[in-house]
Amino acid sequence: MSDTPPTPARHAAGDAAPPRANAVVAVLAFAGIVVSLMQTLVIPIVPELPKYLDASASNTAWAVTATLLAAAVATPVAGRIGDMYGKRRMLLVSIALLVTGSVVCALSDSLVPMIVGRVLQGLAGAVIPLGISIMRDVLPAERLAGATALMSASLGVGGALGLPSAALIADKFNWHVLFWTSAVLGAVAAVLVTVLVPESKVRTGGRFDLVGSLGLATGLVSLLLAISKGGDWGWTSGTVLGLFTLAVVTLIAWGFFELRTAQPLVDLRTTARRQVLFTNLASVALGFSMFAMSLVLPQLLQLPEATGYGLGKSMLYTGLVLAPQGLVMMATAPLSAGISRTKGPKVTLMIGALVVATGYGLNIALMSEVWHLVLSSCVIGAGVGFAYGAMPALIMGAVPASETAAANSLNALMRSIGTSFASAVAGVVLAQMTVTFGTTALPSQDGFRAVMATGAGAALLAFALCLFLPRHRPATVEAAPAAEPAAALR
């Protein structure tokens, strides 16, 4: 059982009946897919950005890094603001930032506006945790587990489908069309949310913790910047060591401040509850594990066949090979919800971690044919679908409804930190374990196996962390809306 019972969500009496549950779930999941598509949008054109923007490769890399940093800062802040002033309102603000950023990028032909646009796109990173929180407040309890599992899966679905779609658009059209497409999809999502998604009546009120938000932003940007740029700048360079030091000092000071302020940005006492704490730690490990695959498989598919282990495929072909993984994640969402209802989300998360580790084991043994990589990526995708579907249920089962968006946003941030660590670790491993191909040093097959073994180890670490979660009764998170709106949603 969780450390504290969930607080029921309530609608104000006399509210108009909200739309049907199916429409709410579909719209929110679509918004999640649009945001995750945005994150993979630039991958096919990263090698060409120096030419497109008339800038160096090291500078154009900020088109990716800026989005990561903006999302890390915006996610917990947007979650807290959503709890205070309205989750649907904050969801629409996030989508509007995505659309604005996409338009800025679409109109860009130089580096600075591109980075500005990518920052604005990154500020939309809270859409998925906000959507999950809205579901808790407006859906009937019996619909919640499946809906939140589907919303969580939208992160992987958008990422998996975004790569082949972006590669196709970049190959057939001008690269600006990528961002016009993102803008149009974001605008459609905004209209659908406005028309079909009701506003939650659950509010915390109070005053926004500006000092806490600035402290968290400083600590996170320092940490993630050091991790993401450590390979380029040198892990022992003064800049990277200084950033790590600044991150540690700032986050410690921020923690002391948050414990002493009446209305903190993040309620660290709630976060320290065993169910929340170990779910977040498992999220870091699983974020690491999931992203390790994203770093290895595309390279294996695209390296020349003459290396003896590369498959010599194009970016478009690579995207098509990885696309089934996202569909598998979506397909496992109902199964994940069913296990959570009958056995509890702790069991679902543990199953997911073991399945992910199994997928990496398959990948280590089978990596010489395209179907080998399809099989292993689908197994890993199934495990991620189980795990990501269980995490919101565990978080929402331990926090009051008035803190749902902030708690889910923090959980999403933990996964993002895990993916950042995966990128850094994989970069170090692949840079150290190389073979010479002509005059070029390429990652060796053993290097790829080492990264996959590390991904399997991270999944097993997540499984071990789950053992510390409280025993959980077989039930979904209680979402107790008032009787009339709940009936209207059925």
N, C-alpha and C positions, 0 to 999 in steps of 0.2 A: 504494500500500500504506500502511496506517496506520503511525503512528510507533512503535507498540508492539503486539505481538501480544496478542490477548485471552487472558485466563486462563480455562481451562475450568472450568465449574462441576461439582462432584462431589456425589454422594449417598453417605452413609455405607453401608458394606456391611451387608447384612442388613436394610435398611429395607423396610417393607412397600411393595408396588407402589402407586404413586399412581394416581388416577383417570385416565380417558382424556383425551387432549389436547383433544378437542373440548369436553368439559365444562369443563375448566380455562379454555380460551380464552373460552367463552361466559359463564362466571360472572364472570371478571375484566372482560370488556368491558361486561357489565351493570352491574357496580359503577362503572365509569368513566362510563357514561351517567347513572347515578343522581346522581353528584357533579356532573356538568356540568348536569344538570337543575336542581339546587339553585341554581346560579349565575344562572339566568334566572328563577327562581321569582318574584321580587318585581317584575320589570319591569312586568307589567300593572297592579300596584296601587300603584306609586310615586306617581302623581298623587293617589291617595286616602289615602296613609298619614298626612298631617297630620290628616285627619278621623278616621281609625281610631284613631290614637294620641294625639290631642289635643295635638299638638306642631306646631312651625313646620316649614315645608318644608326649611329649611336644616338643622334638627336631624334630621328623618327621613331625609335623604340619607345619614346615617351607617349606615342599614340596608344600604346598598350598599357604602359605603367601608369599613366595619368588616370585611366579608367579604373584600374585596380585601387589606387589610392583614394579616389573620390568615392567609390562604392564603400570602401572600408569605413570612411568617416561618416558618410551619409546614412548608412544602414541603421546603426543604433540611435542616431539623432532623430531620423524620420520615425522610427518606431516609437520613441518617447513622445514626440509631438503628436503622433497619431493617437496614442493613449490619452493625451491631454485634450486635444481639440477635434478629434474625429479621424478615424482610420480611413474611411472612404475619401475624405477631403485630402488627406496626405497622400493617398494612392493616386488621386488625380493630379496633384502637384508633381509627384514623381514621374508620372507618364508625360506630363507637359514638359518637364525638363528633358526627358528622353527625346521627345519630338523636336524641341528647340535645338538640342545638341546635334541631332541628325541633320537638321536643315543647315546648321552652321558648317558641319563637315561636308555636306553636299555642295556647298557654295565655296569650299576652300580649295585654294591652289598653292598654299604656302603652309609652313609648319605651325606658326602660332595659332591661327584660327582653327586648324585641325586639332591641336591639343586642347584648346578651349572647348570645342565641340565634344571631344571625347570625355573631358571632365564633366560636362553637363550630362552626357549619356550615363556616366558612372554614377551620378547622383540619383539615378533611378533604381539603384541596387536594392532598395528596400521593398520593391513591389511584391516579391514572393512572401516574405514574412508578414507584410501588411495584409495581403490577400488571405493568408491562413488565419490571421487574427479576426478579420471580418467574418470568415466562415464560422469561427467559434461563436460570434455574437449573434448571427442571423439565421443559422441553419438549425433544424431540429437535431437533437442529440444523435438519433439513429443514422443520420446522414454524414455526421462530422468526420468519422474516421476515414471513410473512403474519399471524401472531398479533400481533406488535408493531405492524404497520401498522393492524390492526383496532382494537387498544387505543388507539392514538393518535387514530384517527378518532372514537372514542367521545366525545372532547371536543366535536367539532363536531356530532355526531349528537344528543347530549343537548341542546346549546344550541339547535339548529334545531327539534327536536321539542318542547322545553320551552316555547317561547314560545306556540304555539297551544294547547298543553295547559293551560298556566297561565291563558291568557286565557279559555278555555272554563270552567275551574273557577271563576275569579273572577267570571265573568259569571253563572253558573248557581247558585252556592252561596255560603255565607259565606266570607270571605277566609281564615279560619283553616283551612279544608279544604285549602288549598294546602300548608300545613306538615304537616298530618296525613298527606297523601299522601306527602310527602317522607319522613316518619318511617317509614311502612309500607314504602316501597320500600327504604329503608336497612336496615330490619330483615330484609327478605327477602334482600338482598344479603349481610348478615352471616351468616345461616343457610347460604346457598349456599356462601360462602367457607369456613365452618367444616367443612362436610360434604364438599366436592368439591375444594378447593384444598389441595395438600400444602405443608408448610413447607419452605422451602429450607434446606439444610444449610450453605450458604456463609456464613461469619461472618468479620468482621475482629477481633472482640474488642476489648480495650483499654478506655480510660477516655473517657467522653463529654466533649467540649470545651465546658464550660459557659461559660467566658469568651468563646470564639469565637462561640457561639450568641447570647449577649447582645449582643456587638458587631455581628454581622450583623443581628440584629433591630432594633437602634437605627438602623443605617445605612439599612436597607430601609424601615422605617416612616417615617423622616424624608424619604427620597427620594420614596416613593410618595405620602405625605401632601401634600408640596409640589406634586407633579404633579397629583394628583387634585383638590386644593382651590385651586390657583393661580388658576383663573378666578373663583372666588367671593371669595377673599380679596384678590386683586390680585397680579399677578406681580411687582410691584416693592415689595410691602408688606414691612415688617420681618419679619413672621411667616414668609412664604414664603422670603425671602432667607435668614433665619436657619436654616430647615429645610434648604435646599439646602447651606448652609455646614456645618451639623452632619453632613449625610449624607456630604459629601466628606471631611471631617476624620475622621469615624468609620470610613468604609470604607477609607481609606488606612491608618489605625492598625490596623484589623482585618487588613488584608493583611499588614502587617509581622509582626503577632503570629502569624498562621497559618503564615507561612514559618518561624517559629522554634520552634513547638511540635511536640512529637514525634508527637502524634495529633490532627491538626487536624480541625475540622468539615468543611472543604473543602480537599482537597489541591490547592493552587494550582499546584504543579508539574505535576500531571497535567492540570489545567485549561488550563495554558499550552501544552500540546502542540498542534501546528498543527491537527490534525483536530478536537480538542475545541474549541479557541478559535474557529476560524472557523465551526464548526457552531453554536456558541452565539451568535456575532455575527449569523449569518444568521437564527437563531431570533428575535432581537429584531426584525429587519427584517420577517420574515414575520408575527410576532405583531402588529406595527403594521399591516401590510397587511391581514391578515384582519379586524381589528377595525374598520378604517375603513369597510368595507362594512356592518358591523352598526350603525354610527352613522348612515349615510346612507340606506340603503334604507327602514328603518321610517319615517323622517320624510317621505321622498318619497311613500310610500304613504298616510300619514295627513294630510298637509297638505290644506287645502280645494282643491277643483277650481278655484275662482274665482281662485286664484293664477296659473293658467295652466300650472303644472307639477306641482302636487300632484294626487294621485289620489283623495283623499277617502275612504279605506277605514278600517274599524274595526281595533282592535287584533287581534281574532280573525282577521279577513281577512288582516291583515298577517302574522300568524304562519303561516297556511296558505300564503301566497305564499312565505315563506322556508323552510318545512319541506323542500321537495325538495332544498335545498342539503345538508342533513345526510345524506339518503339517498344523494346522489351521492358524498359523502365516504366513506361506508361501501362503496359499490359500487366505488370506485377503490382500496380497500385491497389486494385481491388483485393488481390490475394493478401497483400501486406495488411490492409485494413481488416480483413477477415481474421487473420491470425491475432492481430492486436485486440480485436473484440473478444475472442475466445480464450487466448492465452496471456494477453497483456502485451503492451508495446515493448517491454524489456526483452521478451522472447523473440519478437520480430526483429529487433535490432541485432540481437546475437546471431540469429539465422543469417541476416544480411551480411554481417561481418565475415562469417564462415564461408558464405557463397563467394564473396569478393576474393577471399584468400584462395579458394579453390580455383577461381578464374585465373588468377596469377600463376598458380601452379601449372594449370593447363598451358598457359602462354609460355612458361619456361621450357616445357617439354615439347610444345608444338608451335613452331614459329617459321616454318619453311614454306608454307602454302598460304594463299589468300584465305581459304576456308578455315585454316587454323586460327587466323586472327579474327575472323568473323565470329567463330565459336567462342573464343576466350573473351572477346569484348562483350558479347551477349551475356555470357555467364556473369561477368563483372557488372554489367548493366543491371541484371536481375538482382544481384546482391545490393547494389546501390539503391535500387527501387525499394527493396524491403527496408533498408536502413533509413533512407531519407523519409519514407512514409511514417516510420515509427518515432522519429525525433520530435516532431511537433506535438504528438500525443503525450510523450514523456514530459516535455516542457510545460504544456498546458495543464497536465495533470498535477502540477506542483506549484502553479502560480495563480493568483487571483485574476479574474477576467479583466480587471482594470489595468493590469500590467502585461497583458498578453502580447501586444505588439512589440513592446520593448524587449521582452524575454525572447520572443521568436527572432527578433532582429539580432540580438546578441548571439543566439545560436547560429544564425546565418553567418555572422562575422567570424565565429570560430571555424566554420568550414572554410571560409575564405582564407583565414590564416593558415590552415592546413594545406590548402592548394599552393599558397605562396612558399611554404617550406618545401613542398614537393618539387616545385620548380627549381628552387635553389639547390637542393640535394641532388636532384637528377642532373642538373647542369654541372655540378662538381664531379659526379661519378663519370658522366659521359666525356667530360673534358680530360679526365685522367686516364681512362681506359680507351685507348684509340688504336687504330691501325692506319698505315699509310697507304693511300689509294692514289697512285700517280704522284702528284706533288702535294696532295691534300690529306690532312689528318681527319679521319672519320671515326665516329664512335664504333667500338668493336662489338661483336655479338655478345661477348662476355659482359661488356658494359651494359648492354640492354638487359641481359639476364640479371645483373646485379640490381638494376633499378626495379625490375619486376619483383625480385625477391624482397626488396625493401618495401614495395607496395603491399606484398603479402604479409610482411611483418607488421606493417602499420594496421592492416585489417585485423590481424590476430591481437594486436595491442588493444584495438577498439573492443574486441570480444572480451578480453581480460578486464577492461574497465567496466564493461556492462555487469560483470559479476558483483560489483560494488553497488549497483543500483538497488533500491529497496524492492522487496517483493511486491508485485503489482497484481491486484485482482483483475480478472478478465473483464474489462469494461472499456468503453470509449470515454474520452473526456466529456464531462458533463457540459452541455451547451444550453442550458435551460432558458430559451426565450419564452416570452409570454405565450399563453395558449393560442390566441388567435393568429398571430403572425406565424407561429410554428405550423399551424394547420394550413395556412395559406401556402407555405413553402413545400408541402408534401406533394 
